[in-house]
């Protein structure tokens, strides 16, 4: 069966996109939306480029993309793309980024981010600490354990959210990252947000809140409300800006220093839970 020029071009562009990202053949992932025709075609995409080269204008009938399956195929591919694009962003940063002075101030490694690329909820902190710098993952020290408890109290697992920081290198002595350091890392964080497309971002602490919102208010003024947030230069497929809700709460490290504020942080998380229609928990976070 002969494909029309537009279909051939779209297919060729999609395959080239995968190749540029270093993505090989796609494999089946069981989901309610993956009906048989979508799975069959997605599994054939890895070989479709070779078929195009060999057959020229012709493709075998079984490889034809029927219109009834196009949307399901796109949904399936987009889900797979998120993992690949995040890997591409991390690759662009590189394992030994030298873009700002933090590279020369004692950091051991880049701390990119972790969690579900399809998460509805994203937590953004300030920057890696000593434990994070050692392990290469955000929020794995004492503050990370408290954040895990906060996530669990919301009825979620750490693996169901996405966690990142304003800067991806540890500032010396765990100081707050400086403006130029934040500005240097910001484009990569904005790309992460655009890929994950969370429904809600929770800014952990004043540094994260002020950098994301571009304001200089106190925590008392920033907390207790949702902000309409749209990362700069982040567009959806249709060309519209991506937008989500953003809430502000205390950083877990601050809560370890002042446990009296845990109840206030819990109020912030309950506000997020209501927005995401999460079931009401049976108890507040440990120690609140």
N, C-alpha and C positions, 0 to 999 in steps of 0.2 A: 504494500500500500504506500502511495506517495504522500509525503508530508508537505503541507504548504510551507512557503518560505518563513513565515512568522513563527510557526511551530518549531521548525528546524533551528532557527536562530535562538529561540528561547531555551531549547534543550541544550544546544551547544554552549550558551552562556552559563547555564546552571552547572554543567559539567566542568567548564573552565574554572568557575568559582570554587568548586570543591577541590580541584587540583591545586589551585593557588594556595588554599588553606592547608594542603597536605592531607586532605581527607580521602580515604580509600573507599571501598564499597560500603554501603550502608547495610545494617543488619536489622532484623525484625525486633521490635520491642512491643510486647503485648500491651495494647491499650484499647479501650472501648471504641475509639474512633478509627482504628486501623483495620478497615475491612479488607476482604481478600484481594480485591483488585489493586488497592493501594500497596499492599505488601508485595504482591507479585511484581509490580512495576518498580517500586523502590529497590528491590533486590536486583533488578536488571540494570539499574542506572550505572553501576560501576563498569559494565561492559558496553554501555550504549555508545560511548565515544569511539571505541574500536569499530563497532558496527557501522557508525557513520562514515568512518574513514574507508572501510572496505566496500560499503555498499553505495557510497555516494548519495544520490537522491533517494535511495530506497531503504526502507527498514522493514524487517519481517513483520507480518501482521500482528503477531503476539506482543511486539514491542511498542505498538502504537499507543499513544496516550489518549484514551477516550475522555471526552469532556466530563462525563459523570464522575471520573476519579480525580480530576485535576485538583480540586480543593483539598481533598483528603491527602493527596501526595504532597501538596505544599505545606499543609499543617505538619505532616510527619517530618518532612525535610527541615522545616524551620526549627522544630524541637531538637533535631540532631545538630543543626547549625549552631545552636547556642553554645554547646560544649566546644565545638571547633573554633568559634569566634573568640571565646574567652581564652582558649589556648593561644590563638593568634595574637591577642592583646598582650598576654604574658610574654610571648616570644618577641614582640615589638619592644617591650620594656628591656628584655634581656636579663641574663642571670647576674650581670655586674654593671647595672645602670650607673652612669657617671654624670647624669644630667644636673644634679645639684650637689651642694657641699656635703650632704649626709653620706655620700659615697666614701668620703675621706675622713669621716669622724667616728669610725669604729664599728659600723654596722657589719654584720657577717653575711647576710643574704636578704634578698627581696622577699617581702611577705605580701603576696598578691591578694588572696581572698580564698574563701572556702564555703562550700554549701551547695544547695540545690540551684542549678542555673535557671530553674523555672519557679523559684520561690515567690510567693506573694508578699513575703515580709523580708526586709533587708535591714540589717543593723550596720551602722557605720560609726566607728570609733575614731580616736585621735591618731594613734600610731602604734607600731609594735613596741613591746617592752623587751626585757632581757630573755624571757622564756620564748616569746614569739620569734625573736631574732635567732634563737638557737634552733627552734624546730621548723621555722619557715611557715607557720600558720598563725592566724590572728586569734587572740583571746584564748590562750592555752595556759596561762598562769593563774594566780589566785583570782584576779579580776575575771578571767575567762570562766573559772569554775562558778563564780557568782552569776555570770551571764547565762551559763548553762542552766542554773537553777531558775533564773527568771524566765527563760524560754520554756522550761519544763512546766513551770507554774501556769503558763499560758495554754498548756495542753499540747505543746509541740515538742519535737525533737530538734536538736541542733542541726541534724542533717536535712531538715525541712525548711530551713531559712538560709539566707546568704549573709556572710559576715565579711566586712572589709574595713579599711581605715582610710583616713584622709591622706596620709603619707604611707608609703610602702617600705620605708627604711626606718630603723630605730634611731630617734634623736638621742644624742649622748646624754647620759644621766637621766633618761626618761623625761627630759624637758619637753615643753610644748613645741610642736613644729612651728617654724617661723614662716612668715608670709610667702617669701620666695620659694621655700620648700613646698608649701601647700600648693602654690600656683603651678609649680613644675609637675607635680603628681596629678593635679586635678583633671587634665584631659583623659588620663587612663581610667580614673574613677568614673568619670562621666560616661565613658565607653562601657564600662562594666554595668552601670545602671541601665544604659540603653539596651544592652543585651538581655539582662535579667528581667527587666520590665516589671518590677515589683508593684503591688498595689499600695504598699505603705513602706516608707523608709523611717526608721527610728534613729535619730541622731543621738549618739551617746556622749553627753558632755558638751560643755560650752565651745570647745575648739571645733568639734564636728558641726555643731549647730551654726556657729557664726560663719564658717567657711561655706557650708552648703547654702545658707540663706542669704549670705552677704550682708549681715547686720552685726551690730555690736551691742545688743541688748543683754541684760542680765538673765540668768537662768530663770529667775522668778517671772520675768516677762515673757520668756520664750516658751515655757512649759504650759500644759493644760489646754492646748488647742491644736488643730490641724492646719497645716499650710498647704496651699496648692503649689506643687513643686514641679518644675520642668527643667531638666539638665540642659545647659547651654549646648547648642549645636547637635542636639540629639533628636533625630527625626524617625518617624515610623515609616513603613513601606509606602504608605499613601502620601507621604510628604508632610504629614501633620506632626507637630512637636509631641514628644512623649510627655505625659503628665501623670503624676501620682500624688498621694498624700504624704506629708512629712510631719512627724511628731518628734518632740524633743524630751529627753529625760536625762537623769544623772548618769554619769559614767560609772560602771561598776567599781572602778578603783576608788572613786570618791565615796561610794557607798560603803566600802570597806573602812575608810577613814572616819566616816560619819554615819553609822548604822541607823541613826534616827531618821534619816531621809529615805529609808527603804520603803516606808509606807507611801510616801509621795511618789516614788518611782513606780510603785505598784498601781497607783491611780492612773499614771500615764499608760502603763501597759494594758490596763483594763479598758481604757478608751480605745486603744488599738484593737483589742479583741472584739469590742462591740462593732467596730467598723468592718472587721473581717468576718463577722458572724461566727466567731469561735465560741464554743460552749463555755458557760461560766465555770470556773475552776472550783474545786472543793476547798482549796486553801490558798493562802498567799505564799509568796516565795519564802523559803527558809530564812529565818532570822528577821523577818519584817515585823 
